[in-house]
């Protein structure tokens, strides 16, 4: 039982109320397998420097969550381009956090 987290900063072209220095947002991919009250999940999120963020969640078994983490890592996280915007994340299925 553990938490796996990877994160990076990407440059965006719009205001995230505010962004981090150099107009960047933090993107994190998290696999939470701690089984707190039966709640295991995968989350991918993008946050500005304050209280605006977009995210997607997935809840499943440990095996399902590991597969989803790997899928989102390979197909979303590693493919996020610099100079993207909120609409880019929303088109992937992210919603307000």
C-alpha positions in Angstrom: 0.0 0.0 0.0 1.5 3.3 -1.1 1.2 6.6 -2.9 3.0 7.1 -6.2 3.2 10.7 -7.5 5.0 12.2 -10.4 4.8 15.9 -11.3 6.1 18.5 -13.7 5.5 22.1 -14.7 4.2 23.1 -18.2 3.9 26.5 -19.8 0.4 27.7 -20.5 -0.9 30.5 -22.7 -3.8 31.6 -20.4 -4.2 32.8 -16.8 -4.7 30.2 -14.1 -5.4 32.8 -11.4 -2.4 33.1 -11.2 0.2 30.8 -12.8 3.5 29.8 -11.3 6.6 31.8 -12.5 7.3 31.7 -16.2 3.5 31.3 -16.8 3.6 27.6 -15.8 1.1 25.2 -14.1 1.9 22.1 -12.0 0.7 18.8 -13.5 0.6 15.8 -11.1 -0.3 12.2 -11.6 -1.1 10.3 -8.4 -1.8 6.7 -7.7 -3.2 6.3 -4.1 -3.3 2.7 -3.1 -3.6 3.3 0.7 -7.1 1.8 0.9 -8.4 4.6 3.2 -12.0 3.4 3.9 -12.0 1.4 0.6 -11.1 4.5 -1.4 -8.2 3.8 -3.9 -7.9 6.1 -6.8 -5.8 7.6 -9.6 -5.9 11.4 -10.2 -4.3 13.6 -12.8 -4.5 17.3 -12.2 -3.2 20.6 -13.4 -3.1 23.5 -10.9 -2.2 27.2 -11.1 -0.4 28.8 -8.2 -3.5 29.4 -6.1 -7.0 27.8 -6.0 -7.8 27.0 -9.7 -7.2 23.5 -11.0 -8.5 20.9 -13.4 -8.5 17.2 -12.7 -9.7 13.7 -13.6 -10.2 10.9 -11.2 -10.5 7.1 -11.5 -11.5 4.7 -8.8 -11.0 0.9 -9.1 -9.2 -2.1 -7.7 -5.5 -1.9 -7.1 -4.9 -3.7 -10.4 -7.3 -1.4 -12.3 -5.7 1.7 -10.8 -2.2 0.6 -11.7 -3.3 0.1 -15.3 -5.1 3.5 -15.4 -2.0 5.2 -13.9 0.2 3.7 -16.6 -2.3 4.6 -19.3 -2.6 8.2 -18.2 1.2 8.5 -17.7 1.9 7.3 -21.2 -1.1 8.8 -23.1 -1.7 12.1 -21.2 1.0 13.1 -18.7 4.0 12.5 -21.0 2.2 14.1 -24.0 1.2 17.4 -22.5 2.8 20.1 -24.6 4.3 23.4 -23.5 2.1 26.3 -24.5 -1.2 24.5 -23.8 -4.2 26.1 -22.1 -7.3 25.2 -20.0 -9.2 24.2 -23.1 -6.6 21.6 -23.9 -7.1 19.9 -20.5 -10.9 20.2 -20.7 -10.9 18.5 -24.2 -9.1 15.6 -22.5 -11.9 15.3 -20.0 -10.5 17.3 -17.1 -13.1 19.1 -15.0 -12.8 21.9 -12.3 -11.3 20.7 -9.1 
